[in-house]
Amino acid sequence: MAEVNARSFWTLAPGRGEIRSSVLRAPASGEVRVRTLCSGISRGTESLVFSGRVPVSQYLAMRCPFQEGDFPGPLKYGYASVGRVEAGPLEWVERRVFCLHPHQDCYVVPVDAVIPLPDAVSDARGVLAANMETAVNGLWDAAPRVGDRIAVVGAGVVGSLVAALAARLPGTQVELIDIDPRRAAIAASFGCTFALPSQARGDADLVVHTSGNPDGLTTALGLAGFEATVLEMSWYGDRAVTVPLGEHFHARRLTLRSSQVGSVATAQRARWSYRRRLGLAVELLANSRFDALLNGTSKFDDLPATLARLAGAPDGTLCHVINYP
């Protein structure tokens, strides 16, 4: 078998990355070689990784599948790759797949690490699978009920996906809240209302916070009604967060709960594997309205400069798609 070269993106040190080349081994039995079509930048987490803001205490917890190297760098990181199988078991060859793999143009992984993409899911939309998986797990943790008044604070990719899924529940009223008025169109496309923080209606049965900003968590606590749950889905890296646990927090008997995709939500854990959950996330993307979350593209060769720009000045970018030759 001819030798195959692979090119991958590495964070060398905080704020600095490069494309590296290496020789790719041949797939063994039960493995596939995937040629990447596109990958997505999970801007919140990847910006923190690229900027060297992963706390030492979280080095192990924040490792992603198929990561190489260690925090703060050099390391190969990322988890939103769509490609086509070019070698492996015959039943897999030529199939489009999603894989939780770092940014790399060709890679070898076990068959169990890839999920087939339905025909209804485009290559670019497929990179949203990792974020959709996070949204699904968050809603499992939040356990919304029929007819709930739900506030989602932070209209980034994960927040928008949470709002879109919650709006499908019968009788729910979902308000998507963000400081950027440009997100109003996205809220409308997902069947939600939109509000700036100062205009949000409050007295919510459930509040989900996804903005990644402590001010957003303050807003979320203020919107929760009596004995409501505030689900915290943001991750702050090494940033200390101060929130008002005085004021109405105790009088309203609020519950502040964390959610993280690294563990299947407690209510589902006995029956759902990681693979089953990811498969569900991929299936849920079979709707073109999610294309509204794809608002940036660039070439793989430009990834070092692209990630540096997104980490410093995202300017409204939601999901940025990397296209491969």
Beta strands, then each sheet from edge to edge (+ up, - down):
strand 1: 4-13
strand 2: 16-24
strand 3: 31-41
strand 4: 68-69
strand 5: 75-76
strand 6: 81-87
strand 7: 96-99
strand 8: 106-110
strand 9: 114-116
strand 10: 149-153
strand 11: 173-177
strand 12: 193-195
strand 13: 204-209
strand 14: 224-232
strand 15: 255-258
strand 16: 294-299
strand 17: 319-323
sheet 1: 1+ 2-
sheet 2: 8+ 3- 6+ 7- 9+
sheet 3: 8+ 3- 17+ 16+
sheet 4: 4+ 5-
sheet 5: 12+ 11+ 10+ 13+ 14+ 15+
end
